[in-house]
Amino acid sequence: MKSSLPLFRKVGIAEGVSLLVLLAIAMPLKYFAGIPEAVKYTGWAHGLLFIAYCWLAYVVKEEKQWPFQMLVWAFLAAFFPFGTFLFDKKIRSGQWN
């Protein structure tokens, strides 16, 4: 059976980038330039990536038999800018494989 970890890592990076784009580009465009569509479309993309990230976190937790605490850390990482990047760094270090 192929591991879901590589896909989880890719989705995590995409989710982190989408959060940064939403906060640093789309929201200023909405509030300072009057372009609400920026948040609408970026928000949709970010929401889908967030759901995929959380679902894949659970799948990888089950595959790798991570403790429940790892799932909590993955979930919390998605709420903070650069959080998924830091979580990915911990995974790459081999600490949680």
C-alpha positions in Angstrom: 0.0 0.0 0.0 1.3 3.4 -1.0 1.7 6.0 1.8 -0.4 9.1 1.9 2.4 11.1 3.5 3.8 12.6 0.3 0.4 13.8 -0.7 -0.2 15.1 2.8 3.0 17.1 2.7 2.1 18.6 -0.7 -1.4 19.6 0.3 0.1 21.0 3.5 2.4 23.3 1.6 -0.5 24.3 -0.8 -2.7 25.0 2.2 0.0 27.1 3.9 0.5 29.1 0.7 -3.2 29.6 0.2 -3.5 31.0 3.8 -0.7 33.4 3.2 -2.2 34.6 -0.1 -5.6 35.0 1.6 -4.1 37.1 4.4 -1.5 39.0 2.6 -3.0 39.6 -0.8 -6.7 38.8 -1.0 -7.8 40.5 2.2 -6.0 43.8 1.5 -7.5 43.8 -2.0 -10.9 43.4 -0.5 -10.6 46.0 2.2 -8.3 48.6 0.6 -9.0 48.2 -3.1 -12.7 47.2 -3.0 -12.2 43.9 -4.7 -14.2 41.4 -2.7 -13.9 38.7 -5.4 -10.2 38.2 -4.3 -11.4 36.8 -0.9 -14.3 34.9 -2.4 -12.1 32.8 -4.8 -9.0 32.6 -2.6 -11.2 31.7 0.4 -12.9 28.9 -1.5 -9.5 27.4 -2.6 -8.1 27.8 0.9 -11.2 26.1 2.4 -11.0 23.1 0.1 -7.3 22.8 0.8 -7.9 23.1 4.6 -10.5 20.3 4.5 -8.2 18.1 2.4 -5.3 18.8 4.7 -7.3 17.8 7.8 -8.6 14.7 6.2 -5.1 13.6 5.0 -3.7 14.4 8.4 -6.1 11.8 9.8 -5.3 9.3 7.1 -1.6 9.6 7.7 -2.1 9.4 11.4 -3.8 6.1 10.9 -1.2 4.8 8.4 1.8 5.8 10.5 0.1 5.1 13.8 0.9 8.6 15.1 -0.4 9.4 18.5 -3.6 11.5 18.6 -1.5 14.5 19.7 0.1 14.6 16.2 -3.3 15.0 14.7 -4.0 17.9 17.0 -0.7 19.5 16.1 -1.4 19.1 12.4 -4.8 20.6 12.8 -3.5 23.6 14.8 -0.7 24.2 12.3 -3.3 24.9 9.7 -4.6 27.9 11.6 -1.4 29.9 11.8 0.6 31.5 9.0 3.7 29.3 8.3 2.3 26.6 10.7 2.0 23.9 8.0 5.5 24.7 6.8 6.9 24.2 10.3 4.9 21.0 10.7 6.2 19.8 7.4 9.8 20.5 8.6 9.2 18.3 11.6 8.0 15.5 9.4 10.9 15.9 7.0 13.4 15.7 9.8 12.2 12.1 10.3 11.1 12.8 13.8 7.5 11.8 13.2 7.7 9.3 10.4 
